[in-house]
């Protein structure tokens, strides 16, 4: 059962994660849970497993639960197959968003839910932010779309047109980027400027294709996001999948970082589990104000960032 796997994973990795499991969050904190799981080609199995993990996290006192990118299916963009566009659905007629909205309301937890969206003739890699009362606070559409062997996302997804978002949820201001977004410091800074106390990244990343010299991006992947936590003085977490899917082996390694870039909890590369950490958002805000990164910014000098070739401004 998922509960057994998540229990074993939490107690075996990351002492902060294990210690924070008992009871509810400490006074003045919220409890974040990050789910790491494998997927099959059966949507109902994946959705049921995700729901079981969310319930387990809520029983352990979680207020916010992060699931991985496109958890309802295998990571389908490995190959270009037109029949897979049938996995997409409109927000208002989606087969499992309503289910998770009900779950959020039942358990009183915030659920950022990744899904494949159809909007007219467009398709997006999207996320709905479900507040703890079940309301959908809005949708973010993935801005940066990768294209390469094993990650053929430009075939399936239009570039997102929502801009970066920060939502005021019951348990704090949360910004969310999706997978490839996590490599871009501009995205993290934009969400922080909009008031994010916590940055979350649902993701699907693993082995690189043949011909890359055995490249393992796990450490780079974590370091990029830890840099976002440091330079924005925010809590940050990433949820990745595990398991073998066709030619890809997803390397897990989901983690939670504090606002100084210190990892509070980290998963291994292959186990299904839930990570936990208690986050003191007020303490992070105080630290962020005092450290001066946002005081000393010079947006008047950042014109080149608004162009592709660095010539603007």
Secondary structure, DSSP 4 states (H G I P E B T S, - for coil): -HHHHHHHHHHHS-HHHHHTTSSSPPTT-EEEEEEE----S-HHHHHHHHHHHHHHHHHTT-SEEEPPTTTTS--GGGS--GGGGGG-B-GGG-TTHHHHHHHHHHHT-EEEEEEEEEETTEEEEEEEEE-TTS-EEEEEE-S----BTTB-HHHH-PPP-S---EEEETTEEEEEEEGGGGG-HHHHHHHHHTT-SEEEEE---BPPPTTSTT---HHHHHHHHHHHHHHHT-EEEEE--EEEETTEEEE---EEE-TTS-EEEE--SS--EEEEEEE-HHHHHHHHHHH-TTTS--GGG-GGGGSSSS---
